[in-house]
């Protein structure tokens, strides 16, 4: 009888020990599962943050590229208009009849200053827009070494100076060597013929040099971009 009770007590003790071991093992397994879940949640959270960050950076990059294109186009329009106003201040004073007799009557004035401002804007903004579109395409298309508006500003300024020199040279040539068209001979007195030719040649030279120079500048920009090894840039 006493031996049976002792064996029963030993059996219960063994069961308790085995149960505590199983409980400990279960606790370890549960802790491991919880740790894996926490790690998985952290990894998913990090991945989501990375995706959001990449999306934001891509959006900002596209916006920056569009803004730079607009800046290039707008800058070319402004440069062209300023050039036209300054240019026409001279030509309107050389021969105001060039504007009053051989241009549509848009401005009801004989003032060389006002005519120079008005026609300096009307006759040049569209040319600046065309060159700006071409230049922005040459400078910003693709991802290789894209150029910003501030990097193109010195080249555009040089183009304006070259146009002014061409206008001066060819205006002088026209004054001395140009042939007077028949309609000019009919509408203007003889003493204004040479002045008209100076204006006509100067304006023609400005347009020709502007478009040819703008196309040349686009080619130079493309060559500059693709001859230089690619560099990492956020622009």
PyMOL commands that set and color helices and strands:
alter all, ss='L'
color gray80, all
select helices_A, chain A and resi 2-94+97-100+112-122+125-140+149-177+182-187+190-227
alter helices_A, ss='H'
color red, helices_A
deselect
rebuild
show_as cartoon
